[in-house]
Amino acid sequence: MNSQEIIIHVRFAPNGRVIQISERPAKLTPNQWFDVLNTRASSAYRPLARGRGMFRLRRTAVDAFKQESTGAG
């Protein structure tokens, strides 16, 4: 069983747009990837200071979200 947890870092512009987010599939914009994660795993999100946030998720979940959101696999 793969229970490896990863942290996905998010950076926001002052207007609320996502300007940087890790683990993002190439087919998605930063905002689209944030929306996927927020829809499927909002309880894993933690806001941080200075326009930042993070999702703490299992690697298997992130891989599944990538496949679902890009139609890969």
C-alpha positions as CSV (number, residue, x, y, z in Angstrom):
1,M,0.0,0.0,0.0
2,N,1.4,3.4,-1.0
3,S,0.6,5.8,1.8
4,Q,3.2,8.5,0.9
5,E,1.9,11.9,1.6
6,I,2.9,14.9,-0.5
7,I,2.3,18.6,0.0
8,I,1.0,20.7,-2.9
9,H,2.0,24.3,-2.5
10,V,-0.3,27.1,-3.8
11,R,0.6,30.8,-4.4
12,F,-2.1,33.4,-5.0
13,A,-2.0,36.8,-6.6
14,P,-3.6,39.7,-4.6
15,N,-6.7,39.4,-6.8
16,G,-7.1,35.7,-5.7
17,R,-6.0,34.0,-8.9
18,V,-3.7,31.1,-8.5
19,I,-0.3,32.0,-9.9
20,Q,1.7,28.9,-8.9
21,I,0.7,25.4,-7.8
22,S,2.8,22.3,-7.6
23,E,2.0,18.9,-9.2
24,R,0.0,20.6,-11.9
25,P,-0.8,18.6,-15.1
26,A,0.4,20.4,-18.2
27,K,-3.1,20.4,-19.7
28,L,-4.5,22.5,-16.8
29,T,-4.0,26.1,-15.8
30,P,-3.1,26.8,-12.2
31,N,-6.6,27.9,-11.5
32,Q,-8.1,24.8,-13.1
33,W,-5.8,22.5,-11.0
34,F,-6.7,24.3,-7.8
35,D,-10.4,23.9,-8.6
36,V,-9.9,20.1,-9.2
37,L,-8.1,19.8,-5.8
38,N,-10.5,22.1,-4.0
39,T,-13.5,20.2,-5.3
40,R,-12.2,16.7,-4.6
41,A,-10.1,17.3,-1.4
42,S,-11.1,20.6,0.2
43,S,-10.6,19.2,3.7
44,A,-6.9,18.7,2.9
45,Y,-6.4,22.4,2.2
46,R,-4.8,24.7,4.7
47,P,-4.4,28.5,4.1
48,L,-1.1,30.0,5.0
49,A,0.0,33.6,5.4
50,R,1.1,35.9,2.6
51,G,-1.1,34.6,-0.2
52,R,-0.1,31.0,0.1
53,G,-1.8,27.7,0.9
54,M,-1.2,23.9,0.8
55,F,-2.9,20.6,0.2
56,R,-1.6,17.6,2.1
57,L,-2.6,14.5,0.1
58,R,-1.6,10.9,-0.6
59,R,0.4,10.4,-3.7
60,T,-2.2,7.9,-5.0
61,A,-5.0,10.5,-4.6
62,V,-3.1,13.1,-6.5
63,D,-2.3,10.7,-9.3
64,A,-6.0,9.7,-9.6
65,F,-7.0,13.4,-9.7
66,K,-4.5,14.0,-12.5
67,Q,-5.9,11.1,-14.5
68,E,-9.5,12.1,-14.0
69,S,-9.0,15.8,-14.8
70,T,-6.9,15.3,-18.0
71,G,-8.6,12.1,-19.4
72,A,-5.2,10.3,-19.2
73,G,-5.1,6.6,-18.4
